[in-house]
Amino acid sequence: LGFAHPDLFGVVSALAPSITEMKEEPPMVTEPFGNDQEFYDKVGPWNNVKERADAIRGHIRIRLLVGDQDKLLPDVRRFDALLTSLSIEHQFAVAPGANHAERQIFESLSFDALAFWKTAFAP
């Protein structure tokens, strides 16, 4: 949602995000998009970032955190690469030994993961 409306959102923080490209996903992932790949491609984060890169760049603080044991890691790495290719500044960290669990990710990182919010909401 933040990538679709960079004029309204100043921060996007994604913890173990399910930012797949929807292909071959179970119904719980595809049903919210009407099982329609074309619709997902239009409204999903991949397309939003590409279409709105200029509006996002320098206006939204972005952070992606994921565990190295999370099955979504390859997708999150590809999304990180997309942001990098578009010169969109962002923070990306992989938590060692962590799966798809918030507590594991925060406890495994070697930096203060909550410090992001201190600067994100600073005046």
C-alpha angles and dihedrals in degrees: 000000000000092000091049092053109032089159090065103035128061099178136043115183116176120189112194089337121203094225098150120148088245095240112138094358124148119262093261087068100038102040096072086060094048090255084282114140092188091054092047091049089054099047102026126105095258094062095036092056092048095046096042101035094122092051092045097044109097094356105074125052106220131195130178120189124179138160121248089232094051114114087220092062095100091053093047091049090052090050090049088052090050092052090048092049089053091049091242109154113231144148117247125181135171115208112220116235093005126129128193092308128113096215093049091050095049093044093048099051118100093218136055101276091189092057087081089071093050090061095034092061098034114124 
